[in-house]
Amino acid sequence: MEKLSLDKEKEDLKVGIHVVENAIGEILPIDELIKIFGTQTYLVGGLVRDLILGKSIAGADIDLMTRTPIEDILKNLNELGYSESKEEKFVEKGYSMKQGTGVINLLLNGKEIQIGVKGETSVEKLISTGDVNLNCCAFDIGSRTIINPEVFEEISHRTLLFCNPELAKDDPMKIVSALKLISKMPDLQVPDVTAKIITEALPSTIDFFAKNPDRKHKLDPLFGNINSGEIIKMFEKFNTKGILDGIDFKKQKLEISADYISCPVSELNEDVRAKIGSLIREKFGKKFEEPKLFNHKVNSVVYKLSSIGNVEACLLIDGERIYLATAIDTTQLVNIVSDLCNHNYNIWTTISSSHNLLIALSQKAGLHVINDPSLVKKILISNYPEYDGRLVVEIKRGRAIFTKIDSNDSSQVLLTS
């Protein structure tokens, strides 16, 4: 039986790799990339990781590295009609270079591509000096294959490891890379060996940013994410020497497509604010609780206006959480939530466990019910520390249902993108 189980895991891994390889082939203009950068070119980074994890790749960076000499690349670019741009990073038929970095920025078929020229160093050597495994699964452009399936498997299991533990101990930016992923992925598995390196390196990481305040912006992505509470707890064990001063611990505005408008509540036009309130009251009717409209938890909004200026759909947002949602019809509601999920790494919400229609619509929009009780607790307490000790999570009819002690709120389910 054990051999059958292992054989199935190996077969599932092969299938998973094949699916991702095909997806990358559909996303990237591979033939065009080869003409410019040659066959010894590799896709790494967040796009590969997010495809493996089944996350939206709408905002993912396209990070490549190549062994083709830079003089050959520039020759290829010139022959294909590209010229160097000194003004903008990404322009049609243009490329830009930051001197001394070996990095080229290119707009190709509407896709922003950043590629590092690595010379004769083997790709295996480059990966071994990378930051964390979740950023280092490599797709070979020439053969159109994943070249390190063992890393693919680690990502599939959501296991966080440093590519080179010894290098990570003395590199603040590698520690930040690990913390960033922990802040975005509450279901990430952090083995003891990884956790030990992070904990022991935090004091020197804090010292680095205290001595280099111009690099403090590198810490911004650690906060405002679904699991940033975990990061805050890590830092609270040490004297942070002011490096977290001025950082927003909650996202003030979420990404959205051009079909919608996203803005902080503080910047919301009063006329639109009134129209949003009117739509919410109309759709919720007697069930509407007035204190939920633009209360202290709501810090941003996403909405859509009709051609005559009426609000057709709106979301009240608390950081990354959809606090309240409504629209003129279910199609508009699904579309606005789907758009938000596609443009942000983690969107989440809670819904009354008895509201099956709203749960179904949320799932159609790209949200998933979290049925692991420990994960439900982790996410909620990370975002609302005051819930610690008050949450009761039970499995009922196959779903993780939570309630709060000393609360009149109905039982709810938790959903994330």
QUIBEL-V78896 format. One line per field, one symbol per residue. ss: DSSP state (~ for helix, > for strand, _ for the rest). psi: psi as a letter, one per 20 degrees, with the letter a starting at -180 (. if undefined). burial: + if it has 24 or more other ideal C-beta (glycine too) atoms within 12 Angstrom, else -. A space follows every 50 residues. Layout:
ss=???
psi=???
burial=???
This chain:
ss=_~~~~~~~~~~~~~~~~~~~~~~~~~~__~~~~~~~~___>>>>_~~~~~ ~~~________>>>>>___~~~~~~~~~~___>>_______>_>>>>>__ __>>>>>>__>>>>>>>_____~~~~~~___>~~~___>>____>>__~~ ~~~~~~__>>_>__~~~~~__~~~~~~~~~~~~~____>>_~~~~~~~~~ ~~~~~~~~~~~_~~~~~~~~~~_____~~~~~~~~_______________ __________>>>>~~~__~~~~~~~~~~~~~~~~~~__~~~_______> >>>>>_____>>>>>>>>__>>>>>>>__~~~~~~~~~~~~~~____>>> >>___~~~~~~~~~___>>___~~~~~~~~~~~_~~~___>>>>>>__>> >>>>_______>>>>>_
psi=hhghghggggghggggggggghghhhgqmgghghhgirhlqppabhgggh ghikrpjhjqqnpqqqipqhhhghgggghjjqqppigqgoqpkrqqpopi hkpppqookjppppppojbipqhggghijafqhijkpppohgilqpimhh hgggghjlpoqqhnhhhhhjohhhghgghghhhinhjponqhhghggggh igghgggghhimhijhhiigiiqjrhkhhhgghghiiroikjiipippjp pipqqrriirppqqhhjpphghghhggggggghhciipohiiolaihoir qprpqrhjjqphqqpppndjpohqqrrhrhghggghgggghijqgoqrrq qpiimhghgghghhijqppojohhhggggghhhnhiipiipopqopljqo pqrpqkqjqrqrqpqr.
burial=------------+--++--++-++--++++--++-+++-+++++++++++ +++-++++-+-+++++++-+--+--++----+-----------++++--- --++++++--++++++++----+--++--++++++++++++--++++++- ++++++-++++++-+--++-++++++++++++++++++-+---++-++-- ++--++-++------+-+++++++++++++++-++-------++--+-++ ++++++---++++++--+---++-+++-++--+---------++---+++ +++++-----++++++++++++++++++---+++++++++++++++++++ +-+----++-+++-+++++++---++++++++++--+---+-+-----++ ++++------+++++++
